[in-house]
Amino acid sequence: MMKFAVLSAVAVGAIAPTAVQAQQVPPYYVGAGIRAGFNDSTSFVIDSKAQIVELGARTTLSVRPSLVFDNSTELRLPVSVDYALDQALYPYAGAGVAYNADGRSGVDPMITAGLDWGITRRVVLDLNGSVLFKPGDTDTEITATVNYAF
């Protein structure tokens, strides 16, 4: 009976900090990874996130700037609503603009959705899908980045 009580206390102690962390979306990160597009070649990406404001105990509003390096450089600037699903999973969705320095220097609207996955306290994997609405074309892509959270 004493062993059961000790094991129960250890289990509760291990779970209690997790419950507190479940409400904390990582506020800031920066990292790098790749982009694979359905109409584009695989490219290098610099990714980041900065929390703007808390909307509730488990929800925040963030800006997610990123740079895509292909034949030209593209700057992405979406704003997202982030939700703490559990201690390590943070789905998000949002919209913004993409600036394409590809000769036409166009600013295109975009929608985005993804999942921040807290691998460790400081390492976040960001899996993202975006749709860019270019004149006469729609560009769909997926990015995966490894980020340092601070």
N, CA, C and O of each residue as an XYZ file, in Angstrom:
600
protein
N       0.827     -1.190      0.000
C       0.000      0.000      0.000
C       0.869      1.251      0.000
O       0.548      2.233     -0.670
N       1.972      1.218      0.752
C       2.875      2.368      0.811
C       3.519      2.610     -0.553
O       3.674      3.760     -0.964
N       3.896      1.539     -1.262
C       4.487      1.690     -2.589
C       3.500      2.344     -3.545
O       3.877      3.194     -4.352
N       2.220      1.939     -3.450
C       1.187      2.519     -4.297
C       1.051      4.017     -4.014
O       0.931      4.808     -4.950
N       1.068      4.409     -2.770
C       0.947      5.826     -2.394
C       2.133      6.622     -2.923
O       1.959      7.725     -3.442
N       3.337      6.071     -2.795
C       4.534      6.768     -3.281
C       4.484      6.899     -4.798
O       4.768      7.971     -5.333
N       4.128      5.827     -5.498
C       4.024      5.877     -6.957
C       2.950      6.871     -7.404
O       3.134      7.583     -8.391
N       1.835      6.918     -6.682
C       0.775      7.865     -7.009
C       1.243      9.302     -6.828
O       0.949     10.161     -7.660
N       1.957      9.564     -5.764
C       2.476     10.910     -5.508
C       3.469     11.323     -6.585
O       3.454     12.468     -7.037
N       4.329     10.399     -6.999
C       5.292     10.688     -8.064
C       4.560     10.956     -9.370
O       4.912     11.887    -10.094
N       3.549     10.155     -9.680
C       2.780     10.340    -10.916
C       2.066     11.683    -10.921
O       2.094     12.391    -11.928
N       1.432     12.043     -9.824
C       0.747     13.336     -9.733
C       1.751     14.472     -9.846
O       1.467     15.483    -10.488
N       2.908     14.323     -9.239
C       3.945     15.346     -9.336
C       4.456     15.518    -10.755
O       4.794     16.628    -11.166
N       4.512     14.431    -11.502
C       4.954     14.506    -12.888
C       3.889     15.106    -13.794
O       4.213     15.786    -14.768
N       2.625     14.861    -13.482
C       1.536     15.358    -14.318
C       1.212     16.815    -14.014
O       0.880     17.558    -14.938
N       1.292     17.245    -12.791
C       0.914     18.610    -12.406
C       1.681     19.677    -13.181
O       1.046     20.598    -13.693
N       3.030     19.609    -13.302
C       3.709     20.627    -14.101
C       3.286     20.591    -15.562
O       3.260     21.632    -16.219
N       2.955     19.413    -16.082
C       2.506     19.291    -17.454
C       1.216     20.066    -17.673
O       1.064     20.717    -18.707
N       0.298     20.015    -16.740
C      -0.967     20.725    -16.879
C      -0.744     22.226    -16.954
O      -1.453     22.918    -17.686
N       0.221     22.739    -16.215
C       0.533     24.162    -16.268
C       1.140     24.510    -17.614
O       0.791     25.535    -18.198
N       2.051     23.668    -18.124
C       2.690     23.932    -19.399
C       1.714     23.853    -20.559
O       1.942     24.482    -21.593
N       0.636     23.100    -20.419
C      -0.325     22.929    -21.504
C      -0.945     24.247    -21.925
O      -1.434     24.355    -23.049
N      -0.942     25.240    -21.074
C      -1.557     26.520    -21.388
C      -0.551     27.536    -21.909
O      -0.906     28.697    -22.113
N       0.676     27.134    -22.124
C       1.704     28.076    -22.532
C       2.151     27.813    -23.965
O       2.961     26.920    -24.210
N       1.630     28.580    -24.902
C       2.077     28.509    -26.279
C       3.459     29.165    -26.330
O       3.639     30.224    -25.728
N       4.457     28.570    -27.034
C       5.772     29.210    -27.103
C       5.651     30.616    -27.690
O       5.181     30.761    -28.818
N       6.059     31.653    -26.961
C       5.820     33.018    -27.427
C       6.723     33.459    -28.591
O       6.285     34.240    -29.436
N       7.965     32.977    -28.652
C       8.899     33.419    -29.684
C       9.767     32.255    -30.125
O      10.152     31.408    -29.319
N      10.073     32.225    -31.429
C      11.081     31.289    -31.902
C      11.648     31.754    -33.234
O      11.077     32.607    -33.914
N      12.787     31.170    -33.587
C      13.424     31.410    -34.875
C      14.129     30.125    -35.278
O      14.672     29.415    -34.432
N      14.119     29.826    -36.579
C      14.745     28.594    -37.026
C      14.834     28.517    -38.537
O      14.649     29.509    -39.243
N      15.121     27.313    -39.019
C      15.310     27.101    -40.453
C      14.759     25.745    -40.852
O      14.577     24.854    -40.023
N      14.497     25.614    -42.163
C      13.981     24.354    -42.672
C      13.816     24.392    -44.170
O      14.553     25.087    -44.869
N      12.832     23.630    -44.670
C      12.620     23.534    -46.109
C      11.159     23.796    -46.469
O      10.251     23.651    -45.651
N      10.976     24.192    -47.738
C       9.646     24.365    -48.306
C       9.539     23.470    -49.533
O      10.439     23.421    -50.371
N       8.425     22.770    -49.616
C       8.117     21.990    -50.799
C       6.801     22.506    -51.350
O       5.781     22.484    -50.661
N       6.824     22.974    -52.597
C       5.620     23.487    -53.215
C       5.151     22.585    -54.329
O       5.942     21.843    -54.912
N       3.876     22.644    -54.625
C       3.341     21.828    -55.703
C       3.748     22.376    -57.062
O       3.824     21.623    -58.033
N       4.013     23.682    -57.144
C       4.449     24.304    -58.402
C       5.860     24.859    -58.306
O       6.344     25.454    -59.269
N       6.540     24.683    -57.169
C       7.860     25.258    -56.949
C       8.855     24.171    -56.564
O       8.479     23.072    -56.157
N      10.128     24.506    -56.704
C      11.166     23.576    -56.275
C      11.345     23.657    -54.757
O      10.890     24.607    -54.121
N      12.006     22.659    -54.191
C      12.291     22.658    -52.756
C      13.236     23.821    -52.452
O      14.205     24.048    -53.176
N      12.948     24.549    -51.382
C      13.699     25.761    -51.062
C      14.055     25.816    -49.583
O      13.441     25.141    -48.757
N      15.056     26.630    -49.262
C      15.477     26.901    -47.884
C      14.566     27.968    -47.280
O      14.211     28.939    -47.949
N      14.188     27.784    -46.006
C      13.289     28.722    -45.325
C      13.894     29.143    -43.988
O      14.425     28.312    -43.251
N      13.813     30.422    -43.684
C      14.079     30.929    -42.333
C      12.710     31.276    -41.750
O      11.954     32.046    -42.341
N      12.401     30.709    -40.601
C      11.075     30.802    -40.000
C      11.172     31.514    -38.655
O      12.210     31.462    -37.996
N      10.087     32.180    -38.247
C      10.062     32.803    -36.923
C       8.624     33.003    -36.472
O       7.676     32.901    -37.251
N       8.502     33.289    -35.195
C       7.189     33.557    -34.605
C       7.372     34.536    -33.457
O       8.325     34.428    -32.685
N       6.456     35.492    -33.346
C       6.448     36.429    -32.222
C       5.007     36.617    -31.759
O       4.138     37.022    -32.530
N       4.777     36.319    -30.505
C       3.446     36.490    -29.924
C       3.132     37.973    -29.811
O       3.964     38.762    -29.364
N       1.920     38.347    -30.220
C       1.487     39.741    -30.135
C       0.712     39.978    -28.850
O       1.002     40.910    -28.099
N      -0.293     39.113    -28.601
C      -1.150     39.304    -27.437
C      -1.796     37.973    -27.061
O      -2.029     37.117    -27.914
N      -2.077     37.817    -25.774
C      -2.830     36.654    -25.316
C      -4.310     36.945    -25.492
O      -4.789     38.017    -25.121
N      -5.036     35.984    -26.063
C      -6.475     36.136    -26.269
C      -7.281     35.375    -25.227
O      -8.499     35.531    -25.137
N      -6.603     34.559    -24.448
C      -7.233     33.738    -23.424
C      -6.174     32.865    -22.779
O      -4.988     32.984    -23.086
N      -6.600     31.994    -21.892
C      -5.644     31.146    -21.176
C      -4.861     30.241    -22.112
O      -3.701     29.931    -21.839
N      -5.472     29.809    -23.214
C      -4.814     28.860    -24.119
C      -4.695     29.374    -25.546
O      -4.296     28.623    -26.435
N      -5.032     30.638    -25.783
C      -5.070     31.175    -27.140
C      -4.272     32.468    -27.220
O      -4.355     33.323    -26.339
N      -3.488     32.595    -28.308
C      -2.704     33.813    -28.524
C      -2.818     34.259    -29.975
O      -3.220     33.490    -30.849
N      -2.457     35.509    -30.213
C      -2.359     36.063    -31.552
C      -0.876     36.278    -31.819
O      -0.175     36.880    -31.006
N      -0.396     35.785    -32.963
C       1.032     35.865    -33.271
C       1.251     36.334    -34.700
O       0.374     36.214    -35.556
N       2.436     36.866    -34.935
C       2.902     37.165    -36.283
C       3.990     36.137    -36.588
O       4.790     35.806    -35.714
N       4.026     35.627    -37.828
C       4.930     34.534    -38.203
C       5.727     34.895    -39.461
O       5.496     34.309    -40.518
N       6.654     35.845    -39.365
C       7.441     36.202    -40.551
C       8.377     35.069    -40.970
O       8.927     34.354    -40.133
N       8.543     34.925    -42.273
C       9.482     33.932    -42.792
C      10.056     34.418    -44.112
O       9.459     35.240    -44.807
N      11.230     33.891    -44.441
C      11.892     34.169    -45.713
C      12.063     32.863    -46.451
O      12.499     31.870    -45.868
N      11.719     32.851    -47.743
C      11.901     31.671    -48.589
C      12.940     32.036    -49.646
O      12.794     33.029    -50.359
N      13.992     31.221    -49.738
C      15.065     31.460    -50.697
C      14.967     30.442    -51.820
O      15.231     29.256    -51.624
N      14.582     30.923    -53.007
C      14.469     30.089    -54.192
C      15.235     30.811    -55.293
O      16.328     31.316    -55.036
N      14.704     30.877    -56.502
C      15.318     31.684    -57.547
C      15.284     33.158    -57.170
O      16.096     33.954    -57.641
N      14.340     33.503    -56.322
C      14.228     34.843    -55.771
C      13.911     34.697    -54.287
O      13.709     33.589    -53.792
N      13.872     35.801    -53.599
C      13.565     35.784    -52.168
C      12.116     36.200    -51.973
O      11.644     37.154    -52.592
N      11.410     35.473    -51.102
C      10.030     35.808    -50.790
C       9.923     36.058    -49.289
O      10.473     35.302    -48.489
N       9.221     37.108    -48.913
C       8.962     37.434    -47.516
C       7.508     37.130    -47.236
O       6.625     37.596    -47.955
N       7.248     36.346    -46.186
C       5.885     36.011    -45.780
C       5.589     36.700    -44.457
O       6.440     36.726    -43.568
N       4.400     37.254    -44.319
C       4.028     37.925    -43.083
C       2.576     37.612    -42.716
O       1.701     38.466    -42.863
N       2.315     36.376    -42.235
C       0.961     36.049    -41.782
C       0.782     36.341    -40.292
O       1.739     36.337    -39.518
N      -0.454     36.591    -39.920
C      -0.857     36.728    -38.519
C      -1.728     35.507    -38.223
O      -2.597     35.149    -39.017
N      -1.485     34.867    -37.067
C      -2.210     33.629    -36.769
C      -2.820     33.649    -35.372
O      -2.371     34.371    -34.482
N      -3.843     32.842    -35.214
C      -4.413     32.551    -33.905
C      -3.872     31.185    -33.511
O      -4.054     30.207    -34.237
N      -3.206     31.115    -32.358
C      -2.561     29.890    -31.883
C      -3.337     29.347    -30.698
O      -3.839     30.108    -29.872
N      -3.431     28.038    -30.620
C      -4.173     27.404    -29.542
C      -3.327     26.309    -28.909
O      -2.731     25.502    -29.622
N      -3.265     26.268    -27.582
C      -2.533     25.220    -26.866
C      -3.435     24.002    -26.739
O      -4.329     23.973    -25.894
N      -3.205     23.008    -27.569
C      -4.011     21.789    -27.541
C      -3.632     20.922    -26.354
O      -4.508     20.420    -25.649
N      -2.352     20.743    -26.127
C      -1.831     20.050    -24.941
C      -0.436     20.577    -24.673
O      -0.066     21.634    -25.183
N       0.336     19.864    -23.888
C       1.634     20.384    -23.461
C       2.631     20.571    -24.594
O       3.591     21.323    -24.428
N       2.448     19.925    -25.732
C       3.436     20.017    -26.787
C       2.857     20.346    -28.156
O       3.628     20.571    -29.088
N       1.551     20.386    -28.322
C       0.937     20.612    -29.628
C       0.166     21.923    -29.653
O      -0.709     22.165    -28.822
N       0.513     22.773    -30.634
C      -0.081     24.090    -30.743
C      -0.536     24.340    -32.181
O       0.235     24.887    -32.969
N      -1.761     23.958    -32.549
C      -2.246     24.256    -33.900
C      -2.502     25.750    -34.060
O      -2.770     26.456    -33.088
N      -2.415     26.218    -35.302
C      -2.669     27.626    -35.580
C      -3.243     27.789    -36.989
O      -3.107     26.906    -37.836
N      -3.879     28.923    -37.219
C      -4.408     29.277    -38.531
C      -4.417     30.790    -38.643
O      -4.568     31.498    -37.647
N      -4.252     31.281    -39.866
C      -4.245     32.718    -40.044
C      -4.172     33.128    -41.495
O      -4.348     32.312    -42.400
N      -3.908     34.411    -41.706
C      -3.818     34.987    -43.041
C      -2.816     36.127    -43.016
O      -2.456     36.638    -41.955
N      -2.374     36.513    -44.202
C      -1.414     37.605    -44.285
C      -1.064     37.911    -45.722
O      -1.876     37.737    -46.631
N       0.170     38.374    -45.912
C       0.650     38.727    -47.250
C       2.001     38.079    -47.501
O       2.745     37.748    -46.577
N       2.293     37.910    -48.794
C       3.588     37.404    -49.237
C       4.140     38.390    -50.260
O       3.464     38.733    -51.230
N       5.367     38.843    -50.039
C       6.034     39.742    -50.985
C       6.991     38.910    -51.816
O       7.879     38.251    -51.276
N       6.815     38.937    -53.119
C       7.638     38.145    -54.024
C       8.598     39.054    -54.776
O       8.180     39.870    -55.597
N       9.883     38.908    -54.491
C      10.908     39.690    -55.181
C      11.369     38.911    -56.413
O      12.556     38.628    -56.570
N      10.422     38.569    -57.282
C      10.717     37.724    -58.438
C      10.652     38.484    -59.753
O      10.391     37.891    -60.800
N      10.885     39.769    -59.710
C      10.821     40.573    -60.917
C       9.534     41.381    -60.997
O       9.542     42.511    -61.484
N       8.433     40.816    -60.526
C       7.170     41.562    -60.559
C       6.928     42.290    -59.248
O       6.053     43.152    -59.176
N       7.692     41.956    -58.206
C       7.599     42.605    -56.894
C       6.158     42.719    -56.416
O       5.719     43.785    -55.985
N       5.435     41.622    -56.494
C       4.039     41.616    -56.121
C       3.813     41.293    -54.664
O       4.590     40.564    -54.048
N       2.737     41.844    -54.112
C       2.291     41.518    -52.765
C       1.013     40.710    -52.929
O       0.022     41.206    -53.466
N       1.037     39.470    -52.468
C      -0.078     38.557    -52.670
C      -0.695     38.156    -51.333
O       0.029     37.973    -50.354
N      -2.028     38.017    -51.276
C      -2.661     37.523    -50.050
C      -2.361     36.038    -49.865
O      -2.119     35.310    -50.828
N      -2.382     35.612    -48.614
C      -2.121     34.210    -48.305
C      -2.935     33.771    -47.101
O      -3.305     34.581    -46.251
N      -3.207     32.473    -47.044
C      -3.770     31.859    -45.844
C      -2.800     30.777    -45.397
O      -2.076     30.201    -46.209
N      -2.794     30.512    -44.111
C      -1.839     29.555    -43.569
C      -2.455     28.804    -42.395
O      -3.327     29.317    -41.694
N      -1.983     27.588    -42.202
C      -2.392     26.792    -41.046
C      -1.260     25.819    -40.756
O      -0.524     25.417    -41.657
N      -1.132     25.451    -39.502
C      -0.045     24.541    -39.175
C      -0.100     24.055    -37.751
O      -1.092     24.209    -37.039
N       1.006     23.464    -37.371
C       1.135     22.883    -36.047
C       2.543     23.124    -35.524
O       3.525     22.724    -36.148
N       2.632     23.786    -34.367
C       3.896     23.883    -33.643
C       3.947     22.698    -32.694
O       3.017     22.475    -31.919
N       5.018     21.949    -32.755
C       5.175     20.760    -31.921
C       6.405     20.958    -31.056
O       7.528     20.962    -31.562
N       6.203     21.123    -29.754
C       7.307     21.324    -28.819
C       8.039     20.016    -28.571
O       7.576     19.182    -27.794
N       9.172     19.832    -29.224
C       9.976     18.621    -29.074
C      10.640     18.618    -27.698
O      10.602     17.617    -26.982
N      11.244     19.741    -27.342
C      11.796     19.963    -26.003
C      11.325     21.347    -25.569
O      10.545     21.997    -26.266
N      11.800     21.781    -24.429
C      11.406     23.099    -23.926
C      11.848     24.222    -24.871
O      11.174     25.247    -24.971
N      12.967     24.035    -25.558
C      13.523     25.066    -26.432
C      13.465     24.747    -27.927
O      13.753     25.620    -28.746
N      13.102     23.529    -28.298
C      13.067     23.138    -29.709
C      11.626     22.914    -30.146
O      10.900     22.110    -29.560
N      11.225     23.645    -31.195
C       9.858     23.559    -31.721
C       9.930     23.193    -33.202
O      10.621     23.849    -33.982
N       9.214     22.147    -33.576
C       9.067     21.775    -34.979
C       7.792     22.436    -35.483
O       6.724     22.259    -34.897
N       7.901     23.202    -36.577
C       6.741     23.872    -37.170
C       6.429     23.212    -38.506
O       7.248     23.241    -39.424
N       5.250     22.620    -38.615
C       4.758     22.040    -39.862
C       3.637     22.943    -40.352
O       2.667     23.176    -39.631
N       3.763     23.457    -41.583
C       2.884     24.518    -42.048
C       2.422     24.268    -43.474
O       3.193     23.798    -44.311
N       1.180     24.578    -43.744
C       0.656     24.587    -45.105
C       0.137     25.970    -45.426
O      -0.563     26.579    -44.616
N       0.477     26.475    -46.611
C       0.046     27.821    -47.004
C      -0.474     27.812    -48.435
O      -0.049     27.012    -49.269
N      -1.395     28.715    -48.691
C      -1.893     28.943    -50.044
C      -1.690     30.422    -50.340
O      -2.170     31.283    -49.603
N      -0.970     30.713    -51.434
C      -0.737     32.083    -51.880
C      -1.582     32.330    -53.113
O      -1.620     31.504    -54.025
N      -2.256     33.462    -53.140
C      -3.136     33.804    -54.243
C      -2.440     34.823    -55.136
O      -2.508     36.027    -54.891
N      -1.761     34.320    -56.187
C      -1.048     35.170    -57.133
C      -1.956     35.478    -58.318
O      -2.888     34.721    -58.588
N      -1.704     36.565    -59.024
C      -2.551     36.894    -60.187
C      -2.548     35.748    -61.207
O      -1.506     35.399    -61.762
N      -3.723     35.176    -61.441
C      -3.863     34.095    -62.404
C      -3.319     32.759    -61.936
O      -3.221     31.826    -62.733
N      -2.960     32.639    -60.652
C      -2.344     31.410    -60.168
C      -2.576     31.274    -58.669
O      -2.675     32.270    -57.953
N      -2.660     30.047    -58.207
C      -2.716     29.759    -56.781
C      -1.544     28.856    -56.460
O      -1.355     27.829    -57.113
N      -0.752     29.224    -55.460
C       0.452     28.486    -55.100
C       0.235     27.817    -53.749
O       0.007     28.500    -52.751
N       0.303     26.487    -53.706
C       0.124     25.734    -52.473
C       1.458     25.119    -52.084
O       2.159     24.555    -52.924
N       1.805     25.231    -50.806
C       3.104     24.720    -50.365
C       3.068     24.238    -48.923
O       2.166     24.571    -48.155
N       4.065     23.451    -48.585
C       4.236     22.921    -47.230
C       5.650     23.256    -46.772
O       6.607     23.111    -47.532
N       5.777     23.706    -45.520
C       7.104     23.944    -44.952
C       7.268     23.141    -43.673
O       6.301     22.846    -42.971
N       8.505     22.800    -43.391
C       8.875     22.133    -42.146
C      10.147     22.807    -41.645
O      11.151     22.865    -42.355
N      10.094     23.317    -40.412
C      11.260     24.006    -39.860
C      11.509     23.542    -38.424
O      10.586     23.149    -37.710
N      12.766     23.597    -38.028
C      13.176     23.341    -36.644
C      13.559     24.689    -36.060
O      14.366     25.417    -36.639
N      12.978     25.021    -34.907
C      13.120     26.374    -34.355
C      13.594     26.341    -32.909
O      13.322     25.399    -32.166
N      14.316     27.405    -32.529
C      14.754     27.604    -31.151
C      13.752     28.545    -30.479
O      13.593     29.687    -30.910
N      13.084     28.080    -29.438
C      12.095     28.881    -28.724
C      12.756     29.641    -27.576
O      13.624     29.113    -26.882
N      12.330     30.887    -27.392
C      12.830     31.707    -26.281
C      11.739     32.589    -25.754
O      11.964     33.355    -24.816
